[in-house]
Structure formats: structure tokens, C-alpha cells
Amino acid sequence: MLTSSIAIQPQSPAETALISSALNLFTIHNENSITVTQLIKAAGISRSVFYKHFANKDDVYAAILLTDELAVTPLLTNIGASGGAADLLEQYLKYRIQFVKKYRVLMRLEKHLQATDCTLERFVQWQLLRRQHVDEFAAIIELDLAHLKPLERDKARFHYGLLWSLASGMAHITESDLFPELIRDRRGFIRFLLDSVRTLGGPK
């Protein structure tokens, strides 16, 4: 496993409250319709406290992305220490799709910040951390599947790309009015996806 070289400051209680309440708001109302004043009110903090920790609303977006990516670190660490490819594929996909409304928000925030060529510190940290996580993910896949056949690093990354595609696709199709009609057993479908990716990391 890689050792993190990204210096990220722990969140203050005010930051945690703001990030949590903002994400909740954005899953209910499109973030474009939410003002800084509404974010402040929902978090129960003052305007001065908000601007002490955040430069603007885009900084809140970046903080949400970074907080989510930080939650991936223990998942990779725990699986890297005691699990293998099958566990990683299942648990990572499960993390991404168990709260699909949240994942939709994350995709929108990422798209917005990339479109604005964001250079906020939190966004840069998120980009670095995500790249590091992809490397760690690929390292677990390579190591665990080495007994089957040697994997090139790019092919190990294909597993990450597959989960990324599945999570993005899940977020997209569940917005369709046809989804409840075509996939009536949503929990069963999620279980099917998890079981399917798990077989990729199992014995051949």
C-alpha cells in the first residue's frame, strides 16, 4: 500500500457541520438553487465562521468531494491488509452505490469544478488523493491476482474503471422513470451487481 504524502488538515466541528448539512441539502435541492445564506442557516453557524473556513460555495463543493474521498482511505487500508481483490471490488462498488443520490451529487459537483478550472486547495487535494487511491486500488488488484496471471498496471486499473462505470451508470439509470418498471427488485439488482464484480476477483 502507498503511504499518503498529502497533508490534509483535520476538519473543525463547524466545517463538519457545514459539509454534512450542505450534502443533505444538495441531495434534496439542486445545489445551484442553494445560497451561502441557506448553507449557513442549515449548518447553524455564523457568516463569519463560514468565511473563516470556506472561500465561497465552490469551496464547499470541493470540501464535500474531499470528505467523501477521505472515507475511501480506511476501506483501502483495511482490505489491503486483510482482504483481496474480490472483497475490494465488492466493498468499493457497495460504497459508491449504496447512497446513489449522494453519488449523483458528487458527480455534479466534480463536473462543475472541473468546468470552472478550479484551483481551490481542497479540490487540488481531492484530485491528488483520488489518484493515490487509484494507485492503491490497482496495487491490491495486482498483488491478489498475481497467482492467476501477471497483470500490467493499466489492466489492474481497468478494474477501477469498471466500478467507476457501474457506479456512474447506476446513478444515471435510477433517475429514469423506466427504472422502477424494468428493475422492480432494486435490492436484488444491487446484489447482482455486487456478486458480479466479486467474481472478477475470485478464483478462475
For each residue, the residues with C-beta under 8 A, 3 or more apart:
1: 76 77 80 81 136 139 140
2: 132 135 136 139
3:
4: 73 129 132
5:
6: 125 128 129 132
7:
8: 66 70 125 129
9:
10:
11: 15 16 19 67
12: 15 16 53
13: 16 17
14: 17 18 43 45 49 52 53
15: 11 12 18 19 53 54 63
16: 11 12 13 19 20
17: 13 14 20 21 43 44 45
18: 14 15 21 22 39 40 43 45 50 53 54 60 63
19: 11 15 16 22 23 60 63 64 67
20: 16 17 23 24 43
21: 17 18 24 25 39 42 43 44
22: 18 19 25 26 34 39 42 43 60 64
23: 19 20 26 27 64 102 105
24: 20 21 27 28 42
25: 21 22 28 29 31 34 38 39 42
26: 22 23 29 30 31 34 64 105 108 109
27: 23 24 101 102 104 105
28: 24 25
29: 25 26 33 34
30: 26 33 34
31: 25 26 34 57 61 105 108 109 112
32:
33: 29 30
34: 22 25 26 29 30 31 38 39 57
35: 38 39 57
36: 39 40 47 50 56 57
37: 40 41 47
38: 25 34 35 41 42
39: 18 21 22 25 34 35 36 42 43 50 57 60
40: 18 36 37 43 45 46 47 50
41: 37 38 44
42: 21 22 24 25 38 39
43: 14 17 18 20 21 22 39 40 50
44: 17 21 41
45: 14 17 18 40 49 50
46: 40 49 50
47: 36 37 40 50 51
48: 51 52
49: 14 45 46 52 53
50: 18 36 39 40 43 45 46 47 53 54
51: 47 48 54 55
52: 14 48 49
53: 12 14 15 18 49 50
54: 15 18 50 51 57 59 60 63
55: 51 58 59 120
56: 36 59 60
57: 31 34 35 36 39 54 60 61
58: 55 61 62 112 113 116 118 120 123
59: 54 55 56 62 63 120 122
60: 18 19 22 39 54 56 57 63 64
61: 31 57 58 64 65 109 112 113 123
62: 58 59 65 66 109 113 118 120 122 123 126
63: 15 18 19 54 59 60 66 67 122
64: 19 22 23 26 60 61 67 68 105 106 109
65: 61 62 68 69 106 109 110 113 122 123 126
66: 8 62 63 69 70 122 123 125 126 129
67: 11 19 63 64 70 71
68: 64 65 71 72 102 106
69: 65 66 72 73 126 129 130 133
70: 8 66 67 73 129
71: 67 68 74 75 95
72: 68 69 75 76 92 95 133
73: 4 69 70 76 77 129 133
74: 71 77 78
75: 71 72 78 79 91 92 95
76: 1 72 73 79 80 88 133 136 137 140
77: 1 73 74 80 81
78: 74 75 81 82 83
79: 75 76 82 83 84 87 88 91 140
80: 1 76 77 83 136 139 140
81: 1 77 78
82: 78 79
83: 78 79 80 86 87 88 91
84: 79 87 88 140 144 201
85: 88 89 140 141 144 145 159 200 201 202
86: 83 89 90 144 198 199 200 201 202
87: 79 83 84 90 91 198 201
88: 76 79 83 84 85 91 92 137 140 141 144 201
89: 85 86 92 93 159 163 197 198 200 201
90: 86 87 93 94 194 195 197 198 201
91: 75 79 83 87 88 94 95
92: 72 75 88 89 95 96 137 163
93: 89 90 96 97 163 166 167 193 194 197
94: 90 91 97 98 194
95: 71 72 75 91 92 98
96: 92 93 103 163 167
97: 93 94 100 103 166 167 170 171 190 193
98: 94 95 190
99: 102 103
100: 97 103 104 170 171 174
101: 27 104 105
102: 23 27 68 99 105 106
103: 96 97 99 100 106 107 167 170 171
104: 27 100 101 107 108 171 175
105: 23 26 27 31 64 101 102 108 109
106: 64 65 68 102 103 109 110
107: 103 104 110 111 168 171
108: 26 31 104 105 111 112
109: 26 31 61 62 64 65 105 106 112 113
110: 65 106 107 113 114
111: 107 108 114 115
112: 31 58 61 108 109 115 116
113: 58 61 62 65 109 110 116 118 120 123
114: 110 111 117 118
115: 111 112
116: 58 112 113
117: 114
118: 58 62 113 114 123
119: 123 124
120: 55 58 59 62 113 123 124
121: 124 125
122: 59 62 63 65 66 125 126
123: 58 61 62 65 66 113 118 119 120 126 127
124: 119 120 121 127 128
125: 6 8 66 121 122 128 129
126: 62 65 66 69 122 123 129 130
127: 123 124 130 131
128: 6 124 125 131 132
129: 4 6 8 66 69 70 73 125 126 132 133
130: 69 126 127 133 134
131: 127 128 134 135
132: 2 4 6 128 129 135 136
133: 69 72 73 76 129 130 136 137
134: 130 131 137 138 157 160
135: 2 131 132 138 139
136: 1 2 76 80 132 133 139 140
137: 76 88 92 133 134 140 141 156 157 159 160
138: 134 135 141 142 153 156 157 159 160
139: 1 2 80 135 136 142 143 156
140: 1 76 79 80 84 85 88 136 137 143 144
141: 85 88 137 138 144 145 151 156 159 160 201
142: 138 139 145 146 151 153 156
143: 139 140 146
144: 84 85 86 88 140 141 201
145: 85 141 142 148 149 151 156 201
146: 142 143 149 150 151
147:
148: 145 203 204
149: 145 146
150: 146
151: 141 142 145 146 155 156
152: 155 156
153: 138 142 156 157
154: 157 158
155: 151 152 158
156: 137 138 139 141 142 145 151 152 153 159 160
157: 134 137 138 153 154 160 161
158: 154 155 161 162
159: 85 89 137 138 141 156 162 163 200 201
160: 134 137 138 141 156 157 163 164
161: 157 158 164 165
162: 158 159 165 166 197 200
163: 89 92 93 96 159 160 166 167 197
164: 160 161 167 168
165: 161 162 168 169
166: 93 97 162 163 169 170 193 197
167: 93 96 97 103 163 164 170 171
168: 107 164 165 171 172
169: 165 166 172 173
170: 97 100 103 166 167 173 174 190 193
171: 97 100 103 104 107 167 168 174 175
172: 168 169 175 176
173: 169 170 176 179 183
174: 100 170 171 179 186
175: 104 171 172 179
176: 172 173 179
177: 180 181
178: 181 182
179: 173 174 175 176 182 183
180: 177 183 184 186
181: 177 178 184
182: 178 179
183: 173 179 180 186 189
184: 180 181
185: 188 189
186: 174 180 183 189 190
187: 190 191
188: 185 191 192
189: 183 185 186 192 193
190: 97 98 170 186 187 193 194
191: 187 188 194 195
192: 188 189 195 196
193: 93 97 166 170 189 190 196 197
194: 90 93 94 190 191 197 198
195: 90 191 192 198 199
196: 192 193 199 200
197: 89 90 93 162 163 166 193 194 200 201
198: 86 87 89 90 194 195 201 202
199: 86 195 196 202
200: 85 86 89 159 162 196 197
201: 84 85 86 87 88 89 90 141 144 145 159 197 198
202: 85 86 198 199
203: 148
204: 148
